Amino acid sequence: MRRWTSDSEEEQEDESPLLAERGAAQGSIQQYPPAAKVPVCCSARYNLAALALLGFFMVYALRVNLSVALVDMINSTSHDQENRSANVCPDHTARPAVPHNSTGRKYDWDSDTQGWILGAFFYGYILTQIPGGYLAGKIGGKLLLGFGILCTAVFTLLTPLAADLGAGYLIAVRALEGLGEGVTFPAMHAMWSLWAPPLERTRLLSLSYAGAQLGTVVSLPVSGIICYYLDWVYVFYIFGTLGVLWFILWYVLVSDNPQTHRTISDTEKEYILSTLKNEVSKGKEVPVCDMLKSLPLWAIIVAHFSYNWTFYTLLTLLPTYMKEILRFNAQENGFLSALPYFGCWLCMVISGYIADFMRERLLFSTVAVRKIFNTIGMIGPAAFLVAAGYTGCDYTVAVIFLTLSTTLGGMSIAGYSINHLDIAPTFAGLLLGITNSFATIPGMVGPVIGKILTHENTVEQWQMVFYISAAINLFGALFFAVFASGTVQIWSVVTNKAPRG
């Protein structure tokens, strides 16, 4: 049972955290103070989750639309023709022809250049992760997240111009987009450390971050439709404009914390503040050495890196796999590439509610819930990803396996993805910046390695890509299962200040 300090016990404010009892590490159930029933409908915290969902919808819509548009930007009679494996699977000639009114320019970029273009985003993305997390903890996450997405939207609008100027300019613009988006997840984590009551934490975060999957679900097929019927340049103009409109809503309606929210009820404000009262240690110095030695933190880093290797590989290369191996056209490519992420979005939302139900009603310990969901959410995708490589030209089974792989990955939102807030809510934004920096490396090198391994686009080459992703996923799942924790670490809450008096 946690010890609760009164407002007058200032000396113990940093030393009696909500999750303080040492025995909790062995699986004891975390207790929270009783609170009056606070409505969910139209509440400030769920309104924040809804706007965050729309924000991360834009984050991923702006990020992944190039994966589809690039297929239509390449001159298929040039370098791409040399790498096409037209005889791997039969073309779908039985389908009626659909008018294709594309007038966009085509570019003679070879496979390696395409890999660098797809990976360039992450070279900017990695640079602002840790600074973003640190700044969000100091100045708040609202403006940091908002301007991060706004910058990405503006550079998205400039993408067609950059492509006309040359591959180098396009790579630079994509890297600048990455700089803008690099602050988004750390900033949101920092905001949730001030907004999310512990027993609602998983569902609130899974709801907001599920916007990323929803953005992928919508962006991939819509981008395919735009390319097919209009012109690939409109992919960037339309999504870039939507990003600017979202920023206006975010700026007007969102506050950094419950205290500064204009329309929050007194009941909800008191509920949030009372449940988080002793979790966050204000003004605490960053315990760098203790972080470096923390196995629970390294468990999140390894799991995050491993999951993202598979996620980013499929995110950037799945449209190419659909086109070159399974031989789907641009319109079908977008829909079928999006199907796995629809399953992932649905799984993320459901997992959040189930995980909180297990903690609140079934009295599972936090660490048990995190390990269960993370194990299923990483080993399941690895198994189905390998199986997908052996489906040959069976389009139906291939799409089913790829969909199941990505869908099960959504369960990890209730595993490693939220674990930052369990072990160190004071530094949640900074920790996510750290783990996401490591987890950005797969986005930088995964597409490049994938393109290098699939020069001839044979089934065997794609099997190797899937094998590598599955092996890394399996390692991450096992590492997290052994070393993860569900309780606030002592280095997150014990003050560094000298004793008073």
Disulfide bonds with the S-S distance in Angstrom:
Cys89-Cys393 2.07
